[in-house]
Amino acid sequence: MEPFTCFMDVENSRSYIDELYSEEYYKCQEAIVCLKNAVIGSNKKKGSIISQGIVPRLIALLRDAGKPLPLRIDAGIVIGSLAKGTVSQVHSLIRYDTVEVLLAIIFDASTDQRLMETCLGALQTIVQYPFAPLELIHSDINHIRRLIQIASPSSSLSCQTYVVNIFVPLCLSSQQQKSLCQAEIIPFLARFITSDNSTLQVPALKCLAAMCFTNQSVSNIVHSTYHADRSILDLLTALQSRTRDVEVQLSAARCLTYLHRSGTLSADDYRIVYKTLPCLARLCSDEFEESTRATAAETLAYLAEIDSELQRLAAISNHLINSLANLVKCPSVLSRQGAFRCFASLAANDEEIRKRIIEMDGLMEEVLCGLKDSCPEDHSVWRPLMDLLSGDPSLELQTVVTSTICNLLLEFSPAKEPMLELGAVEMLCELTNHVDPALRLNGSWALMNMAFQAEQHVKTKIINTLGTDRIFQLLGDRDERIIMKTLGLLRNLLSNTLHIETIMSEHATEVLRAVCLVLDDPHPPEVKEQALIIISNITAGARDKDYVLQDEKIIKKIRDFLIASDKKLQMGALFVLRNLLDNSGRQQVLRQWGFLENLEQLLHMTPRDSQFYEDIRHEILRFDYSEDH
């Protein structure tokens, strides 16, 4: 029987299927060879074979050690081909205990190398799916050790390649990472990293990066591991060289990025500052493939996300902002997301960088118009933002873009007035009601930035549109970041003497209640410190009425925070007290409330050689001065 004459038989003839069940070797072999040729590259034929119930027969042939080896190998090849089909086809394959059978053959020390390679190839394909039963491998640490042994230096390149690729999806959770470390996978990966073959290097680097991601204990092991007298860190640094394969450069940079973000490497480590950051910035440039640029931008965003100096260095590196502007124009969602995230990261702390980004010719039009399929020439720069917030884009894209805009909406921005005219405040306030916490965060964050050094009419519009009830809800949010941004919004609203008087005259009760809510709840000191700054602004700016001094609950909190165990609370309370003492008529009331006694106690708690000690002493002297006069 010629292989290509039986394609229709695979789908339509029971006699052909019957030959797979024949005990005559040659009939069965001919049928399976025909089957093997039929399924290559055809999901339709794969689906037909699965639906006709042939998979159990293939598995039976594969696992039967009494069958001729060529027959078992061909059965494994067909199973591996079926594993490259559609998601539903792979689901069906797994339901037949295919992974269990493959593992049993792989872990059998007597398995022929050709059969081993066939089964490893099929397993590698299956484990890449998120629903693959990875627990079958993780159930016994000896399974990990056996895979490492199979991929020894003396084994075939195919075996080594399959095994290292199998490990990539096996190291996502902290428990998985822990068991892999116990099985000595770090030295194993180090050997592959030093290979001259990128088919081994890249998956090893991907596995190492996944191991280090947000896991400091693993990162510390990587930091202290050597291979052939060279540290892994030095190996990774060298792999970022321009002479290396591009994917190797990128994967090595991701490893070092995660080593930094896990806390193992500091932001000023020369490997981060002079090697990893420049490498990622370079890989964002137009000379590389779009997928490389997108991943490099995403990784660079994560590298610089929490360090202002890295953000500054990245912004001046290798024409990065121009590269990101070009990346925004790319058609794929991943490219735009990578560029958006990198812009958001660069603009997080530095006003000059924000200004450079927003003033680049045509950039913001591209950022915002990139959300649409087309953009008319007379398209307002900010109208796409309004369409974004009122439309129905994907949640991830909406989160990324609003995050970028949050970082750009500051006091110098030319966008504020056009956005107000287009209803931005209403839409951002609505965003704070979103069920997704990331979008609630971005809504409160954007409002905070819009209120920064804003005109009175902008602040009034924000507070009236958002409403005090919504402010209370945001301050009670389960996400601490949302609470911090909402407190930042209140701080920016109450940051000018005239504005403070205007807002407090209308909303004093609600504002003080909101602040008191934060002080009462079991928040960390960083959160309560923000509430104390708001109180301090009110005490400094409100001239017509003693709003804070008339609130007994808040004044007791300030007094008690002076002798709290946390220095942030002590300093915040002292800052409020300093502003209260600026009015000479308040000293006697504050003395009656016990502030002087607590100040003296705080003085005894504070090291004499600190500036804080001198600050406390100064406020005590102000009490003494008021008594003398």
C-alpha positions in Angstrom: 0.0 0.0 0.0 1.4 3.4 -1.0 1.3 5.9 1.9 -0.4 8.7 0.0 -3.1 6.5 -1.5 -4.8 6.0 1.8 -5.5 9.5 3.1 -9.2 9.2 2.4 -9.2 5.8 4.0 -8.0 7.4 7.2 -11.2 9.4 7.4 -13.7 7.1 5.7 -12.6 3.4 5.8 -13.1 1.2 8.8 -11.0 -1.5 7.1 -8.0 0.9 7.2 -8.5 1.5 10.9 -8.8 -2.2 11.4 -5.3 -2.7 10.1 -4.0 -0.7 12.9 -5.3 -3.4 15.2 -3.8 -6.2 13.2 -1.4 -8.6 15.0 0.4 -8.9 11.7 3.4 -6.6 12.0 3.6 -5.5 8.4 0.0 -4.6 8.1 0.0 -2.6 11.2 3.3 -1.0 10.2 2.0 0.0 6.8 -1.2 1.5 8.4 0.7 3.5 10.9 3.2 4.8 8.3 0.3 6.0 6.2 -1.3 7.5 9.3 2.0 9.3 10.1 2.2 10.9 6.7 -1.5 11.8 6.7 -1.5 13.8 10.0 1.6 16.0 9.3 0.4 19.6 8.8 -3.3 18.8 8.8 -5.4 19.6 11.8 -8.5 18.3 10.0 -6.9 14.8 9.7 -5.7 15.0 13.3 -9.2 15.8 14.4 -10.6 12.9 12.3 -8.2 10.4 13.9 -9.0 11.5 17.4 -12.7 11.4 16.8 -12.5 7.9 15.4 -11.0 6.7 18.7 -7.5 5.7 17.3 -5.5 7.4 20.1 -5.9 4.5 22.6 -4.6 2.1 20.0 -1.6 4.4 19.3 -0.9 4.5 23.1 -1.2 0.8 23.4 1.4 0.3 20.6 3.7 2.9 22.1 3.7 1.4 25.6 3.9 -2.3 24.6 7.6 -3.3 25.0 6.8 -6.5 23.1 6.1 -4.7 19.9 8.8 -4.1 17.3 10.8 -0.8 18.0 10.0 0.8 14.6 6.3 0.4 15.3 6.5 1.9 18.8 8.6 4.9 17.4 6.1 5.6 14.6 3.2 5.4 17.2 5.1 8.0 19.2 5.7 10.2 16.2 2.0 10.2 15.4 1.1 11.1 19.0 3.7 13.9 18.8 2.1 15.2 15.6 -1.4 15.1 17.2 0.1 17.2 20.1 0.8 19.9 17.6 -2.9 20.2 16.7 -5.6 22.5 18.0 -6.1 23.2 21.7 -9.2 20.9 21.8 -7.2 18.1 20.1 -4.5 18.4 22.8 -7.1 18.3 25.5 -8.4 15.1 24.0 -4.9 13.6 23.8 -4.3 14.4 27.5 -7.6 12.7 28.5 -6.2 9.4 27.3 -3.4 9.5 29.9 -0.9 10.2 27.2 1.5 12.2 29.5 1.6 9.3 32.0 2.6 6.9 29.3 5.2 9.2 27.8 6.8 9.7 31.3 6.8 6.0 32.0 8.8 5.3 28.9 11.1 8.3 29.4 11.9 7.3 33.0 12.5 3.7 32.1 16.3 3.2 32.0 16.1 0.5 29.4 14.3 2.7 26.8 16.0 2.9 23.4 17.5 6.3 22.6 15.4 6.8 19.4 12.2 6.0 21.3 13.3 8.2 24.1 13.8 11.2 21.7 10.4 10.6 20.2 8.7 10.6 23.6 10.6 13.6 24.8 9.6 15.5 21.7 5.9 14.7 22.2 6.1 15.6 25.9 7.9 18.9 25.1 5.0 19.9 22.8 2.3 19.0 25.4 3.8 20.6 28.4 3.8 24.0 26.7 0.0 24.2 27.2 -1.2 25.8 30.4 -3.6 22.9 31.1 -0.9 20.2 30.8 -0.7 17.9 33.9 2.7 19.2 35.1 2.1 17.9 38.5 2.9 14.4 37.1 6.5 15.5 36.8 6.6 17.6 40.0 5.1 14.8 42.1 8.5 13.2 42.6 11.8 15.1 42.8 13.4 12.1 41.2 11.5 12.8 38.0 13.4 16.1 37.8 16.7 14.4 38.5 16.0 11.8 35.9 15.3 14.4 33.2 18.6 16.2 34.2 20.4 12.8 33.9 18.8 12.1 30.5 20.2 15.4 29.2 23.7 14.7 30.2 26.6 16.0 28.1 27.0 12.5 26.5 23.4 12.4 25.3 22.2 13.4 21.9 21.6 17.1 21.0 17.9 16.2 20.5 17.6 14.8 24.0 19.2 17.8 25.6 17.1 20.2 23.5 13.9 18.5 24.4 14.7 18.3 28.1 15.7 21.9 28.5 12.5 23.0 26.7 10.4 20.8 28.9 11.8 22.6 32.0 10.7 26.1 30.8 7.0 25.7 31.8 7.9 23.7 34.9 9.3 26.6 36.9 6.4 29.1 37.3 5.3 28.7 40.9 7.5 29.3 43.9 7.0 25.6 45.0 8.0 24.4 41.6 11.1 26.6 41.7 12.0 25.3 45.1 11.8 21.6 44.0 13.8 22.4 40.9 16.5 24.0 43.0 16.6 21.0 45.3 17.2 18.8 42.2 20.2 21.0 41.3 18.7 22.5 38.2 20.8 25.8 38.5 24.1 24.1 37.7 22.4 22.1 35.0 21.1 25.3 33.3 24.5 27.0 33.7 26.0 24.2 31.5 23.5 24.9 28.8 24.0 28.7 29.0 27.7 28.2 28.1 26.8 26.2 25.1 27.6 27.6 21.6 24.2 26.3 20.4 21.4 28.9 20.7 18.8 26.1 20.6 20.1 25.0 24.0 21.0 28.5 25.3 17.7 30.2 24.8 15.4 27.8 26.6 18.0 27.5 29.4 18.0 31.3 29.8 14.2 31.4 29.7 14.0 28.8 32.4 16.6 30.7 34.5 14.6 33.9 34.1 11.4 32.3 35.1 13.1 30.8 38.2 14.4 34.2 39.3 11.2 36.1 38.6 10.1 37.6 42.0 12.0 34.8 43.9 14.9 36.2 45.9 15.9 32.9 47.4 16.4 31.4 43.9 18.1 34.6 42.7 20.6 34.4 45.6 21.4 30.8 44.6 22.0 31.9 41.0 24.1 34.8 42.3 26.5 32.4 44.1 26.6 29.6 41.4 29.7 29.1 39.3 30.3 27.0 36.1 33.9 26.3 35.0 35.2 29.0 37.4 32.9 31.7 36.1 29.9 33.0 37.9 26.5 32.8 36.3 26.3 36.6 36.6 29.4 37.0 34.5 28.2 34.5 32.0 24.9 36.3 31.6 26.7 39.7 31.3 28.9 38.3 28.5 25.8 36.9 26.6 24.5 40.4 26.2 27.3 41.2 23.7 26.3 42.4 20.3 28.1 39.4 18.8 25.7 36.9 20.3 22.4 35.7 18.8 19.7 38.3 19.3 17.4 36.0 21.2 20.3 35.0 23.5 21.1 38.7 24.2 17.4 39.4 25.1 17.0 36.3 27.2 20.2 37.0 29.2 19.0 40.6 29.7 15.7 39.3 31.1 17.6 37.1 33.5 19.6 40.0 34.9 16.5 42.2 35.0 14.7 39.6 37.2 17.8 39.2 39.4 17.7 43.0 40.0 13.9 43.2 40.6 14.1 40.2 43.0 16.5 42.2 45.2 19.7 40.2 44.5 21.3 42.9 42.3 21.1 46.5 43.2 20.0 49.2 40.7 23.5 50.7 40.7 25.3 47.3 40.0 27.5 47.8 36.9 25.9 44.8 35.2 22.5 46.5 35.4 23.6 50.0 34.6 26.3 49.4 31.9 25.2 46.1 30.4 21.6 45.2 30.9 19.9 48.6 30.5 21.9 49.5 27.3 21.3 46.1 25.8 17.5 46.3 26.3 17.5 49.9 25.0 19.4 48.8 21.9 17.1 45.8 21.2 14.2 48.3 21.1 15.6 49.9 17.9 14.1 49.5 14.5 16.9 47.2 13.2 15.5 44.2 15.1 12.3 42.2 14.5 9.1 43.5 16.0 8.7 40.7 18.5 12.2 41.3 19.8 11.6 45.0 20.2 8.3 44.4 22.0 9.8 42.0 24.5 12.8 44.3 25.0 10.5 47.3 25.7 8.4 45.3 28.1 11.5 44.0 30.0 13.1 47.5 30.1 9.8 48.9 31.6 10.0 46.3 34.4 13.8 46.9 34.9 13.4 50.7 35.4 9.9 50.6 37.0 10.8 51.5 40.6 14.2 53.3 40.2 14.3 56.9 39.1 18.0 56.8 38.2 17.4 53.8 35.9 14.5 55.7 34.3 16.7 58.7 33.7 19.5 56.6 32.2 17.0 54.7 30.0 15.5 57.9 28.7 18.8 59.0 27.3 19.9 55.6 26.1 20.3 54.8 22.4 17.5 57.0 21.1 15.1 54.9 23.2 12.2 57.3 23.1 12.3 57.5 19.3 12.5 53.7 19.2 9.4 53.4 21.4 7.6 56.0 19.3 8.2 53.8 16.2 7.2 50.7 18.1 3.8 52.3 18.9 3.2 52.4 15.2 3.5 48.6 14.8 0.3 46.7 14.1 0.6 44.1 16.9 -1.0 44.6 20.3 2.1 43.2 22.0 4.3 45.8 20.4 2.0 48.7 21.4 1.7 47.3 24.9 5.5 47.0 25.3 5.9 50.6 24.1 3.1 51.9 26.4 4.5 50.1 29.4 8.0 51.5 28.8 6.7 55.0 28.4 4.8 54.7 31.6 7.9 53.4 33.4 10.2 56.1 32.1 7.7 58.9 33.0 6.9 57.6 36.5 9.1 60.1 38.5 10.8 62.7 36.3 9.0 65.7 35.0 11.6 66.4 32.3 11.2 62.9 30.9 7.4 63.3 30.9 7.8 66.6 29.1 10.1 65.1 26.5 7.6 62.3 25.8 4.5 64.4 25.5 6.2 67.1 23.4 7.7 64.7 20.8 6.4 65.6 17.5 3.4 63.4 16.8 4.1 60.9 19.5 1.0 61.3 21.6 -1.2 61.3 18.5 0.4 57.9 17.7 0.1 56.6 21.2 -3.6 57.4 21.4 -4.5 56.9 17.7 -2.8 53.6 17.9 -5.8 52.3 19.7 -7.8 52.7 16.5 -7.7 51.1 13.1 -7.5 54.5 11.4 -6.9 58.1 12.4 -8.1 61.1 10.3 -5.7 63.9 9.9 -7.8 66.4 11.8 -8.1 63.9 14.7 -7.7 65.7 18.0 -4.8 64.3 20.1 -7.0 63.6 23.1 -10.2 62.5 21.4 -9.0 58.9 21.1 -8.5 58.9 24.8 -12.1 59.8 25.3 -13.1 57.1 22.9 -10.9 54.7 24.7 -12.5 55.4 28.1 -16.0 55.3 26.8 -15.5 52.4 24.3 -14.9 48.8 24.9 -11.2 47.9 24.3 -9.5 44.9 25.8 -9.0 45.2 29.5 -5.2 44.7 29.2 -4.8 47.4 26.5 -7.0 49.8 28.4 -5.0 49.3 31.6 -1.7 49.8 29.8 -2.7 53.0 28.0 -4.4 54.6 31.0 -1.3 53.8 33.0 0.8 55.7 30.4 -1.6 58.7 30.4 -1.5 58.8 34.2 2.2 59.5 34.1 1.8 62.3 31.5 -1.0 64.3 33.0 0.9 66.7 35.1 0.8 70.5 35.6 2.7 71.5 32.5 0.7 69.2 30.2 -1.0 70.9 27.3 -3.6 68.1 27.4 -5.5 69.2 30.5 -7.8 71.8 29.0 -8.7 69.8 25.9 -9.4 66.8 28.0 -11.6 68.8 30.3 -13.6 70.0 27.3 -14.0 66.4 26.1 -15.3 65.2 29.5 -12.1 63.6 30.8 -13.0 64.3 34.5 -16.3 62.5 34.2 -14.7 59.6 32.4 -11.8 59.3 34.9 -14.3 59.4 37.8 -16.3 56.7 36.2 -13.0 54.7 35.8 -12.7 54.7 39.6 -15.9 52.6 39.7 -14.5 49.9 37.4 -14.6 46.3 38.7 -11.0 45.8 37.7 -8.6 47.2 40.4 -5.9 48.1 37.8 -8.4 50.5 36.1 -9.7 51.9 39.5 -6.0 52.6 40.3 -5.4 54.3 37.0 -8.6 56.4 37.4 -7.6 57.7 40.8 -4.0 58.1 39.7 -5.0 60.2 36.6 -7.2 62.4 38.8 -4.4 62.8 41.3 -2.1 64.0 38.5 -4.8 66.2 36.9 -5.3 67.9 40.3 -1.5 68.6 40.7 -1.0 72.4 40.7 -4.3 72.7 38.9 -6.5 75.8 38.7 -9.4 76.1 41.2 -12.1 75.4 38.6 -10.4 72.0 37.7 -10.2 71.0 41.4 -13.8 72.0 41.9 -14.9 70.0 38.9 -13.0 66.9 40.2 -14.3 67.0 43.7 -17.9 67.7 42.6 -17.9 65.0 39.9 -16.2 62.3 42.0 -18.3 63.1 45.1 -17.3 62.6 48.7 -19.1 59.2 48.9 -16.9 57.8 46.1 -13.8 59.2 47.9 -14.8 57.2 51.0 -15.2 54.1 49.0 -11.8 54.5 47.4 -10.2 55.1 50.8 -11.8 51.8 51.9 -10.6 49.9 48.8 -8.8 46.5 49.3 -6.0 47.7 47.1 -3.6 49.8 49.1 -2.2 51.5 45.9 -5.7 52.9 45.2 -5.9 54.3 48.8 -2.5 55.9 48.3 -3.5 57.5 45.0 -6.8 58.7 46.5 -4.9 60.3 49.4 -2.6 61.8 46.8 -5.6 63.3 45.0 -6.8 64.8 48.3 -3.4 66.2 49.0 -3.2 67.8 45.5 -6.7 69.2 45.9 -5.7 70.8 49.3 -2.4 72.3 48.3 -3.1 76.0 47.9 -4.3 78.4 50.6 -7.1 79.8 48.5 -8.1 76.4 47.3 -8.0 74.9 50.8 -10.3 77.7 52.1 -12.8 77.2 49.2 -12.9 73.4 49.5 -13.0 73.2 53.3 -15.7 75.8 53.5 -17.9 73.4 51.5 -16.6 70.0 52.4 -14.8 70.2 55.7 -16.9 67.5 57.4 -16.4 65.0 54.6 -12.7 65.7 54.2 -11.9 65.3 57.9 -14.1 62.2 58.1 -12.2 60.7 55.1 -8.8 61.5 56.7 -9.9 60.1 60.0 -11.1 56.9 58.3 -7.5 56.3 57.1 -5.9 57.1 60.5 -8.3 54.7 62.2 -7.9 51.7 59.9 -5.0 49.3 60.3 -3.0 50.7 57.4 0.9 50.7 57.2 2.7 53.9 58.3 3.3 54.9 54.7 -0.4 55.3 54.1 -1.1 57.1 57.4 1.8 59.4 56.6 -0.1 60.6 53.5 -3.2 61.4 55.6 -1.0 63.4 58.0 0.4 65.4 55.1 -3.2 66.3 54.1 -4.0 67.4 57.7 -0.8 69.5 57.7 -1.8 71.2 54.5 -5.2 72.0 56.0 -3.6 73.4 59.2 -1.3 75.6 57.1 -3.8 76.8 54.6 -7.1 77.2 56.4 -7.0 80.8 57.8 -10.6 81.4 58.5 -11.4 78.4 60.8 -9.5 75.9 62.9 -10.9 72.8 61.2 -8.3 70.4 62.6 -8.2 71.8 66.2 -12.0 71.5 66.4 -11.9 67.8 65.5 -11.2 66.1 68.8 -10.7 62.7 67.3 -8.1 63.9 64.8 -6.2 66.0 67.4 -5.9 63.1 69.7 -4.5 61.0 66.9 -1.9 63.6 66.2 -0.9 63.8 69.8 -0.6 60.0 70.1 1.3 59.6 66.9 4.1 61.8 68.4 5.1 58.9 70.6 4.2 56.1 68.1 6.9 53.4 67.5 7.2 54.3 63.8 9.3 57.3 62.8 7.1 58.1 59.8 4.2 58.7 62.1 6.3 60.7 64.5 7.6 62.9 61.8 4.2 63.4 60.2 2.6 64.3 63.6 5.4 66.8 64.3 4.9 68.4 60.9 1.2 68.9 61.7 2.1 70.3 65.1 4.6 72.7 63.6 1.8 74.2 61.4 -0.6 74.3 64.3 2.0 76.2 66.4 2.4 78.8 63.7 -0.8 80.4 65.1 0.1 81.8 68.5 -3.4 81.4 69.8 -3.3 77.6 69.6 -0.4 76.9 72.0 -2.4 76.9 75.2 -5.1 74.6 73.7 -2.4 72.2 72.5 -0.7 72.3 75.9 -4.0 71.3 77.5 -4.3 68.4 75.1 -0.9 67.0 76.3 1.1 67.8 73.2 4.0 69.3 75.2 4.3 66.2 77.4 4.4 63.9 74.4 6.9 66.1 72.7 9.2 65.8 75.7 8.7 62.1 75.7 9.5 61.9 72.0 12.7 63.9 72.6 13.9 61.2 75.0 13.1 58.5 72.5 15.2 60.2 69.7 19.0 60.0 69.2 20.7 63.3 70.2 22.9 63.5 67.1 19.9 63.4 64.7 18.3 66.3 62.9 14.9 65.1 64.1 16.1 65.6 67.7 16.8 69.3 66.9 13.4 69.6 65.2 11.6 68.3 68.3 13.6 70.6 70.5 12.7 73.6 68.4 9.0 72.9 68.8 9.4 72.5 72.6 11.1 75.8 72.7 8.1 77.4 70.9 5.8 76.2 73.6 8.2 77.7 76.2 8.3 80.9 74.3 4.5 81.2 74.1 4.3 80.7 77.9 6.8 83.5 78.5 4.9 85.9 76.2 
